[in-house]
Amino acid sequence: MDSTTILWYSLNKDCGEIPKAPVESGNKEPVPKELLIEEFSDDIRALSQKFPLLNSVLTADRNEEGMTLEISLKEIFALCPRNRQRIDRYSKLQEYLRNKFGVKLIIKLQKNRLL
């Protein structure tokens, strides 16, 4: 037993209804796909306005050749705002576009680094 479990047990040993180990906080269940689609709908709509060819790829079943979109961090932050202007804030969007539609989204920094 670790120290947290021992402390928890000693504080609650007289209470029969309270669990003997601390309860883990946070939701560990995966996010349903319907919510994921809803989460990125505004982002995809904004990207479709900047890249009109993206609409044809999204309506097709799956793009065999794949499509590559390059955009600067500054531009995507203006189109799809996040809490902070960082590339890692768009990793889920990149993954979703790549897996669902075969679209590779490349976000460039002003320092010419690619992710």
CORBELCOR-V949765 format. One line per field, one symbol per residue. ss: DSSP state (2 for helix, 1 for strand, 0 for the rest). phi: phi as a letter, one per 30 degrees, with the letter a starting at -180 (. if undefined). A space follows every 50 residues. Layout:
BEGIN
ss=???
phi=???
END
This chain:
BEGIN
ss=00222222222200000000000000000000222222222222222222 00222222200000001111112222222000000022222222222222 201111110000010
phi=.ddddddedddcddcdddddcdddcjccdddddddddddcdddddddddd ceddeddddddadddibcccaddddddddbdbdbdbdddcdddddddddd biccccccdddidcb
END
